[in-house]
Structure formats: structure tokens, C-alpha cells
Amino acid sequence: MTKAAPRLAVKGLRHLYAERPVIEDLTFTLRAGRAIALVGPNGAGKTTVLKCIVGSAEPAAGEILLDGVPIDERAELVRRHVASLLDDLDFFPDLTVAEHLDLLARAHGNAEPEDLVDTVLHDVGMLGAAEQLPGSLSSGQRRRLALATALVRPRKLLVLDEPEARLDSAGVAWLAEMLIAEKKTGTSILFASHDAALVDAVADETVTLTPLA
């Protein structure tokens, strides 16, 4: 019986910035329903690794496979199965919280976008803010909305850069519960974090990065 390919396989990843190596020979695998945390100091390349995986940065060498297939951000496979939150989002100022999520859900082909939006708003604790405009939200609420934009997308792999940013301790505890629930559905999670409690609660293993000399 052939062993299934891991959900994500990173093999010999190398990335250059201004001709200087930032990531060198990075290799790890992530299986379905598991989570890996990228940890290390600022400047170690955690965000760069995530950007290489979602296709917004070009590796100098190495291979990145999703379910055994090379990742190409233009491919339907990636659009259908990879959801990410790497940077702060610029929300449309005239669309409400619910309208933002409805737009994304429809764009990704969900057959019942209104039901999905209601479910996600409940899950991220934002039902009471559904009709608010982004400019009226607190920084913590905006972060929850940003996370919600990933959760209205179909996904097998969730890629998050410091998802705990601007959340208070209660918010980080909520985030940990949400990510653990994601794993139970079979979603794989790759995230970068500086929050030891979040890493301990969610990650099945860690990959430690250090700045290259």
C-alpha cells in the first residue's frame, strides 16, 4: 500500500534577499490535521518561508509540494486548498464586515455564502459587528476579521503569519481553540508566532529558524 504524500513538503528551500541568503536548505513536512509553528527571532526568515509557500516570494532553490504536487499560486489546486493570512489587510471602507466575507465566499465558489458567513462570524466572535464598517472596528476586531477572511475560503492548508498579533490574552486563548478545531477537521496549519502559549497549545512540532550570518 502506497503511503499518502504529506499535505505540505518543503525540500531544500533557499531564498535570497539582495543576493544574500535568508533561508538555506530548509526541509520539513506537514501532514493532514497537524500544525507546525515556525519560531525564531525577528529577521530569521519566518515570513519569507510563508511567502515562498503561498507563492508571493520566489525561492532561489528547493521544492514545495502540496499533496505531492509542486505549488503554483496560479493553479486551481492552490486557490482551492490554500488559505493564508500573511499581511495586514486593506478592507474596503464602504463594505460592512459581513459584506467583506460574503464577497470572498462567493468569489471562492461557496454555494451557500450567507450561511457560511454567519458561521464564521460566530466562530470569530464578530456576529455583533456584522453590520459595522472596518473603520469602526478596534485593532483586535480587525485582526479577527482578517482571520475570518481566511476561514470563508475552502482550505486544506492554512498559512498564518503571527495570527496572535493585536489580540489580548483572551483573544489568543480563543485563537488557540479555533486552530485546534481546524486541525480536527483535517486542516493542516503552518504558522509563524512569537507567542509561546499559542505555540504550545496548537503546534504538534516546531521549526526553529535563526538569522544567517
Secondary structure, 3 states (H helix, E strand, C coil): CCCCCCCEEEEEEEEEECCEEEEEEEEEEECCCCEEEEECCCCCCHHHHHHHHHCCCCCCEEEEEECCEECCCCCHHHHHHEEEECCCCCCCCCCCHHHHHHHHHHHCCCCCHHHHHHHHHHHCCCHHHCCCCHHHCCHHHHHHHHHHHHHCCCCCEEEEECCCCCCCHHHHHHHHHHHHHHHHCCCEEEEECCCHHHHHHHCCEEEECCCCC
